[in-house]
Amino acid sequence: MKKTNTVFRGLLAVSVSTVLLYGTRAQAASFTGLGDLAGGAFASSALDISGDGSTVVGYSSNGLSTEAFRWTQAGGMQALGVISPGVDHLSYGAAVSADGSVIAGYSTTATGAYNAFRWTQATGMVSLGGLGGTDGFTRADAMSADGSVIVGYSQTTAAPNGSGYRWTENTGIVPMGNLPAPNDVWSWARGVSADGTVIVGQSNGFSGGQAYRWTAAGGLEDLGLGAGATKTSATDIASDGTIVGGGTVGGFNRSMLWTPSAGWENLGTLAGYDNSLESDISEDGSLVFGMVFNYATPTTPFTQEGMVWDRTHGMRFAKDWLSQDYGLDLSLWTLQYVSGISDDGKTVVGYGLHNGNTEAWVANLAAAPVPVPAGIWLLGSGLLGLCRWRRKE
């Protein structure tokens, strides 16, 4: 009997320790404000995150104006500078490679023009130029996983209507052109697949446009319009080929999904908001994120809140998603935008209002642990089993 009691007490201690462990793991998800760059008014916005979840990019105010930043857990927020000092001192970090080593965006130059840039630790910020020149406005919006393909939009004296482009080190900036739709005069390349072989965006006239998908073999493919939509745009593509985009339906903006089998699906909006706007799609195609918003009126200001959408729950406020599914306390935050997610779906970034300021944030969503109530149930079940085992002795 003494031996049995000793074993029983030992197993009881193990069971209690297990519950305590699970209780700790239940708090594994975390939410962190990223602060801002030194100097100037407090303001920062996160626009993308690397596929491995290690690096966040965006822009923040500093003593000079607004500057692109790179944030890591170890290094915090680091300013990336500008292409060259000029009349304005502005740069914006918009896209980052899967391992965080390559960053793209756009910046002012010495002439006052905006050029797309590619940044690495070794080279710093290097201008990609523009279509036929370096004047005007050229931006980078997305890149392939290895950072070798960059896409965006360029409008210069040589390309006055503007065009989406594809950049590689070998080719430089190459225009995407427009769809052969009536009156289409400009385009915008907004997203690219991880391997760089598929590009999505929009081809436009002066009053509307349609989403496209591009491949080297097929060129621009018109993705058409969803039910009731008067125009569409494609923003990003998942590994399974699902495309996220948006359209205008009944005069309102709507986030949408496109698949080859079903075409466009209207994702709707949330209570209190007339419009929804997607920013991106997760690598596996399961999660769409962005914001819902209302335009300003003569009597009301512009308002927005971050949103997420999945097939099971539909569209939800990002704050509800993070607090209800992951137990995060967001009482001091208003989440305004969800802008990026890591390839494994465990790290999410965006920006929101915190202490009256716009601040970038990152949420670390560790693998879902056994919740505390379940752990307690396991303890009770284990003790019951031990008691039964002990009676057999």
Steps between C-alpha positions, in 0.01 A plus 500: 500500500780744573642439156157558344451826691843619391425430134159665535649813650765512229249470220281761666793742502564430132132562419498831687821606327347412165196719567723786608703458183190510283376801694824679413480397135145632481650849528748439216339746257637854535427846360771766477499865398809575293546862606636751248820657374661767713402863441185659366144410592431145616372298201582166337328256266596140414435399139654152462671212681754250376387145428700369797342757733833656600483841333233771482517793257304823472548870564523734796538870573837630613667837548522556123169368369389141427745215450489130416585268786609144562402339832631179656463359849872534562563836339174686550400770250778614268474784246592415139564857383414635153636444150664843511435813708294760318222749545299236685624222726245224447518123461257212548578132559235293320627144445755259648650169390423172676817511713489876565823575314349700210260795535323699229298820502532851366682818594559859397815583307714811476282630215178462701381200296395170658692188400447139597786358708651166593685480832743245642738527793796493261379756244269725697217668308549476123270670250328281240427804286177524304348424160731674254629745759539589865258792514136478605370239743607135521410269787575140597209304645596132525785257446565130454611291797869528412480872415607451139170617343340833596174641367326835528393809308692767309396830344768710335534747213573200279190316628253779578197276557693268729539124489548203725850356472711193573860548615790255512869575524553377145211681331450811710149651501284351223142627445211256534280688253119504504219261424350541152181625661331810360664821618754333735791740524693413817574203726639413842685182604408442864595144597733219399516129579772366730696359205459820296329334203147641546416869536158648580367852480255718313461654155306823488325763299436841651167384646567142609694184434532126534731263685763301313734207547829491310736217411795504260331241281149646495554871549214700654181302571180691572342370822173674424239640737313333783122502529379860523853644488587790274878466544752265662862495611732215603730553797685175573511129419527198732704186434187312389421763236222673693505874431385767742375829369220748518224649294235766491151361559202733519731795546683346797843337531498129572781254572479203264657161427560349156553133412510341154199283581270758660620838376444791738342467845384812686622483865269779616571740785427533873224668699536877510726518194403549136831387351764231534855502363736203484873541548623145448432125519683237704740270315263202535202706381298449816505853643423839344578816694479876470243746629140617490438873468264790440592798288492841660185706454433869569390400851705186581872416479662210315483190723661158470558173686717200419326185374575135427301246298508122487268240355374379836422830672456741212615858561582608855654803666870433552469600865231234558708239317811562710323539833247217466715241322835577666407663831685826434413808706453781246299735721750783445505462121279576202627275222466693175671278245637147460773515238702177502538146630793257508496190282415271793214729609648552846613863481274787393571873458305820448443836664248660731429772752679468835510777759367738238777423248520286186738215580620189318437169676592133474303207642681172565244220482679192628357155427171461686569328835267288710283764671500525878148354550596199289818461703296496820269237345806293411620526860165380632488215252855402586430499873186293448701248304766495770240438768361207304849363448572539870186301601623211290809490714 
